Amino acid sequence: MTAYGVYAMSIDRTAQLKALHLYGMAAAWSEWQTGYSMQQKPVMPDVWLDRLIMAEQADRQARCLSYQLKAARFPNWKVFNAV
């Protein structure tokens, strides 16, 4: 298999992960693909699967906090005695 074929499959998987709204996994998959090409020894599937799951959990937590901060209604302070 050529390097182009591996790269095309990577794009396809990234698009599939994004279509499933797994943005953390898609980002981690892209990072893993670039790091894996430089690595000499194979990585066990459970190792990279654990990394993908942890990345997705971190991404979902960050999106949840972002949504909560956007939805929060902070009081607007008005200054009545302007100098």
C-alpha positions, 0 to 999 in steps of 0.5 A: 500500500502506498503512502497516499493510500494510507493518507486517504484512509486517514482522511476518510476515517477522520471525516467519518469520526466528525460525521459521528460528532466525535471531534476529540477522536478525530483530532486525536486520530489525525495526531496519532497518524502523524506520530505513527508514521515516525514510529518504528514499532507497532502500537497495540490497538488497545493503547491507541483506542484508550488514547482516542477515548480519553481524547473524546472524553476531554473534548466533550468535557471542554465543549460542555464547559464552553456551553455552560459558560455561554448559557450562564447569565452573568449580571450586568453592572450599570454605573449610574454615577458617571463622572 
